[in-house]
Amino acid sequence: MMKLAKSELQQLEEKYSRFFSLSIDLLCIASFDGYFMYLNPVWTKTLGWSTQELLAKPFIEFVHPEDQESTILAAQNITQSIDAIYFENRYLCQDGSYKWLSWNATGFIEEKLIYAVARDITLNKENEIARQQIIHELEALKFALNAHSLVAITDKKGRITYANDQFCQVSKYSREELLGQDHRIINSGHHTKEYFENLWKTISKGQIWKGEIKNKAKDGTFYWVDTLIAPMLDSDGKPYQYVSIRTDITQRKLSELALLERSRLSLLSAEVSLALSQSGTLAEILQNCTNTISQYLKLAFVSIWTFERQTNQLELQAGVHCTEATCSALNNSEDFPNHMVLANNIVGLMTQNHQAIFNQELTINHPELLLNSTFSIFRFSAYPLIVEQQLIGIIALFSQQLFSEPTHNLLNWIANNIAVAIDRIWAREELLSRREALLLRLASQIRSSLDLDIILETAVNEIRSLLQIDRCYFISYSAQPSEPSLTITSEARNPNSPNLPTMLGSIPQQKSNFLTKILLSQELICIDDINRKSYLDDDMQELLTEFGITAQLVLPVKSNSGEIGAIVCSHCSGDRIWSNSEISLLQAVCDQLAIAIDHAQLYTQSRSATLAAQTQAEKLTTTLYQLQQTQSQLIQHEKMSSLGQLVAGVAHEINNPVNFIHGNLSYAHEYFEELLTLLHLYQQYYPTPETEIEDFAEKIDLDFITSDLYKLLSSMEMGTTRIREIVLGLRNFSRHDEAEKKQVDIHEGIDNTLLILHHRWKNNGIGLDISIIKEYGDLPLIDCYPGQLNQVFMNILTNAIDALEELKIKAKTTNKPQIIIKTEIFDKNFVVIRIIDNAGGIPEEVTTRLFDPFFTTKPVGKGTGLGLSISYQIVVEKHGGILKCISEEGQGTEFWIQIPI
């Protein structure tokens, strides 16, 4: 029995031993004194120590130093409690590493033993630590993002679903104002449409977009952000929301922009300085300046205006208009946009106080009036161009954005430099204009006159006036073999210095040797101060001192024929610096004088030889001209004589019967009144006439006849009066009996001529329906040949009607034909008659020959070419007046008849 019990106990121990050795957990038995009593094999496998090594040392030595205190405390609790205790610690491995073990231990106080189960939880613990670390890092990252970044989350359509505090703080919008909105709420308008299209194209593909964006806060201020937008993808790889993380880089951007602005402004100042230093006209130089300004500053318009020096009105000199794509020059003031009118009051104020205008806001109520511009709000700046406290112009700028203070300072500097450049160019142009005028007058004098004395007199006077010197004279050298001499032939003196003695006449021989050498050697002498010129001989020094000359410029003149002279400029009021430009001008004058001398000599030599031939040619020309004039006059006089006789005869023959009819109408009217009175008496005293009388009265409608006969007689009287007026007009027009001069009313002659031509210009089924517009002035009676002057009116008015008729036939215009007749007093001693039509004008080549005899543009049989030629003789030769034609092709023609009062 005992043997059987022992066998069962042995089997039970073996069974528990297998369970102990095969367990995957770390099983151990330890004593209260801190040593392991028993360990299963997993300990060696897990920690790498052998069982003997683990049993040889207190188990606390294998615990991580940081965990030893908590482990000792747990062991004490185990020894004092019967409940299982759970704790964790790290155990040292043989390779020096540590593994995390989780413990479940129970103490048996009676046996003073600890039974414990441990499990390797190193992997889980490391994962947990890593997870906690990630959570900690994420919290730190979130804190950093919230503290330093603008974070927003949008749905796939771009609507904001989350905005952090920093986003709200920088954008000045509350979270409630942002949620549900898209990012257009902070769009500054700085970036192009394509910029944002590219952004959306990138993130909609699931790719991250990075870039810098300029946004606009709620209060209107701008800020820059460095932006990263990351798409959040669904299971299909498509974005379902977007996370944008922005860093406020406004300060950095402002620093970069400030640096960029300084660089840009430096380049701008250099480019403007270069443009102002270039040669060219004022408009070209200023246009280069505006082009340069528009390249470096973001502008809508920039223009430079100057005050016109005669009228003091603003005049556009140069300008540039810019859109988002291009910039183009403004050609004239009409191209400048209408919103310039809005700045007129501001500019007017600046003309008074000479103060610059900086970033003045202008609102355009009608953006469609602007040139290709989409902006309705501009910042207007203007800078005065001032020279010696005088305003000479204005620079006007329209910009979409505010100018910075450095830009303002630079524009002030540019305005000052442009003002100086304009003043310099004006001064140069004025000087060049005066010099060119001098050369032009000399050249004109040479062309118009071959009198050398007149030319030299003009030259010295013009030179003295231009250079503002005390004296200018011309020296002529006579190379006679017996005695060469110098003579001052022309002289101009300062009228403000009446005490200056004249130098005209011959220079004594003993004092002319030095000058003679100068002239023969063709050497230019420039003396700024005679006291500092040691090479002057004593005689020359004495001559200059005698006439009070302190500075002198001598420019020799030599013609191709060998004539020698010199232009001498003298000053008697101290030093005088002769500039290179003055010397160049005088050399050009000397060249002109050399030509004049040659021309004068040639003229003198050829005059005698050609005088006889010229006289004969003039006689032949005069004779031929007189023959032509006589022939044309005979033809026209014969024509007008016959026409005058015919008109006078017809008028006389018509006048007699018309006078007879007109005279008898008054008696007919009187007789009709008497008969009508008798009829009324019969009706009064015999109210019931016979039936036959009543029937006849009803048949003829006696009442109608009674009333209509008055009208009939009045109409006949008006008709005879009109015929008498026409006859009188014919007689007045022909003026057959008025061959001598007499004082007449010019308007009467014009009206008579229009009466004769009434059938051609009036709309009576035959005429052209031409509007005759009379603008008569208050004229006195004019002493003239009335018949001949009427002939002139007839010729010019007939030509105007012919031209309007031809234009109507060709249907070249839809304008109503009209002839305007204006009369007025001209220059107090003349009366001017202007006849103007709108028939399309006359070509220039025809206008030059218009008054030539027998010249006509009409078809054969319709014109002799004598009308205007005779008219010219009548006005110019007979009356001493002027007849000219002013015509612009495509517009109309005006004939100007000017007669002495």
C-alpha positions, 0 to 999 in steps of 0.5 A: 500500500505504501509502495503504491502511494509512493508510485502515484506521488512520483508520477504526479511530480513528473507530471508537474515537472513537465508542465513546469519545463514546457511552459512558455512563460517564465516560472520561478520560485524564490525565497524571501531572502531574494534568491531564486530557488527554482527556474524553468528553462524559458529563463535561459532561453529568454535572458541568455543566462544559465540557471546556475548564474541566475541562482547564484545572485540575488534576483534584484541584481538582474533588475534594471537600476531604474526598476529596482526600487519598485521591484523591492517594494513589490517583493515586500508586498508579496511577502505580506499579502496572500493576494497575487501581485502584478508589476512590471520591470526590466531584466538584464540579458547576458548580452547587456540588453534589457527585456520587459517582464510582466509579473504575477506573483504570490507569496506563501508566508509559511514556506517563506517562498514566492511563486511567480509567473513572468511573461516577456512583454518587451515587444509590446512595451516598446510598441507602447513606448513608441506609440506614446512617443508618437503621441507626444511628438504629435501633440508637440507638433500640433502645439507648434503648428497651432503656435506658429502656423496657419492651419486650415482643412477644406473639403474637396470643393475647397470649403473651409471645415477647420481653421485654427486660432493662428489662421483667425488671428492673422486673417482677422476673420472669426472662425464662424466667418471662415467656416463654410467659405472658400479661400477666395474670401482672403484673395488679394488679387495679386496672383493670376488666374492661371496661378490658382488653376495650376494649384488646383490641378496639382492637389486634385491629382493627389499631389502636394503643392508648395508655394508662396501666396499673398492674401488679404485680411479682413481689414484690407491689409495684406500678408504673405504665407509660405503654403503647403497643401496636402490632399487626404486620399480615400481608399480609391486614391482620390482626395476627400479633403485638403490640409493647408499649413501656412507660415506667415512670411510677411516680414521676410517678404517685406524685407525681400520686397524692400531689397528688391524695391531698392534694387529696382529703384536703383536701376530706375534712377540709372535708366532715367539718368541714361535716358535724360543724357541721350540726344534727341527731341524733347518728346523722344527723351521724355517718352523714353523716361515714361517707358522706363518708369512704366517698366520698373513701377506697376502703373496703369498710366504715366504721363509728362505734361509741360506748360505751353510757354505762350498759352500756359496750358498743359500740353501732353509731351509723353505718356504710357498706358499699361494693361496686365499684358502690355504697355503702349505709348499715348500718341496725343492728349485725346488718348489720355483716359477720361479719368484724367479729368478727375485729377484736374482739380488736384493738379490745379491745386498743385499749380498753386502750391507747387506741392507733390500729390502722393497716393491720392485715391480716385474712384472711377464711376464709369470703368468703361470709359478707361482704355482697356482697364478693369480697375475702377479705383486708382492711386493718383500721384503727381510731381511738379517740374520746377525750375528756379521756383517756376512750374514748367510741367507735371508728371502724373501717375495712376497706379493700382497699388500704393507707392512706398516712401522710397518710391515717392522720394525717387519720383521726386528726384526724377521730377527734379532731373526731368525739370532740369533736362526740359529747361536745358532742352528748351534753352538749347532749342531756343538757342538753336532756333535763334542761330538757325533763324540767323543763318536762315535770314542770311541765306534768305537775304542772299537769295533775295538780294545780291547787294553785298552791303545789305547782306553784310549790314544784316549779318553784323546786326544779327550777330551782335544781337544774338551774342549780346556783344558791344560791337560787330563789324566786317573788315574788307581787305583790298589787295592793291599792288601799290597799297594794300588796305583794310576797311571796316565797311559794316558795323553794328553797335550796342544801342544801350552804349551810345558812347561807343565810337564808330570804327567805320572807315579805313584802318591806318596802315601802321595799325593794320599789319597784324590784322592783315597777316591774320586775314592772309593766313586765314587764322582764327583769333580768339581773345578773351582778355586783351591784357592776357594776350602777349602775342599782340603787337603794340600797334594792334594793342593801341588800336584795341585800347583806342576803341575800348575793346577788352575782348575780341573774336576774328573769323576770316572770310575768303570767297572762291573768287579770292576776296578776303575779309573778316567778321570781328566780334568785340566786347568793351565791358570786361572779359568775354568767353567765346564758346565753341558753339558761338564760334561754330555759328560764326564760322557757318555765317562766314561760309554764308558770307563767302557764298554771298560775296561770290554771288554778288561778284557773279551778279555784277559780272553778268548783269551788264552782259544780260541786261540787253537780252533781258530787256528784250525778253521782257518786252517780248514777254510783255507783248505776248502777255498783252496780246493774250490779255487783249484777245481774252478781253475782246472775246469776253467783252464781245460776249458780255456786250452781246449778252448785255444788249440782249438782256437790256433789250429783253428787259425793255421789251418785257417791261413795257407790257408788264407795266401796262398790265400792272398799271391797269390792275388797279383800275380793274380792281376799282371797277370790280369794287363798283360793280360789286357795290351795284350788285349788292344794291340790287340784292338789297332793293330787289330781294326777289329777282326773276327765276332765271336770274336766281338760276344763273346766280346759283349756276355760276356760284356768285358768292365764290366768284365774289370772294375768289375775284379778290384773290385773283386780282391780288395774285395777278398783281403779285405776279406782275410785281415779281416780273418787274423785279426780275426785269430790274435785276436783269437791268442792274446785272447788265449795268450796260449804261454804267461803264465808269466807276461809281459807288454801289451796294455790293449786296445788291449786285450779289442778289441780282446775280443769284436772281439771274441764276435762280432757275439753276439753284432753286428746287423748282423741278429743274434746279439742284435745290442748293441751299444759299446761305447769306452771311452779309456784313455791314458794308459801306458803298464800294467805289467799283465797276459794278457791271464788271464786278457782277460778271465776277460774281456770275463766273464764280457762282456758275462754277460753284453750281456746275461743280455741285451739279457734277458731284450730284450726277456722280452720286459721290456724296449724300450731303445737301449741296450748299453755297455760303456767301460771306461779306465783311470788312477786312483790315479797315480798308478792304471789303472781302466777299467769300463764296464757299461751296461743299462740292468736294474741292479742287486738286492742287495741280488744278488750283495752281493754273485756275486763273490762266487764260484758256485753262479749263477742266470742262468738256469741249463746248462747255467752257472757254477757260476765260471766266476766271482769267477775266475775273482775275483781271477785273479784281486785281488789275481793274480794282487793285484787289485780290482774287484767290482760291482756297480749296481742300480736296474732299471738302470744298472750295472758297473764292476770296474776293478782296476789293479796296473800299 
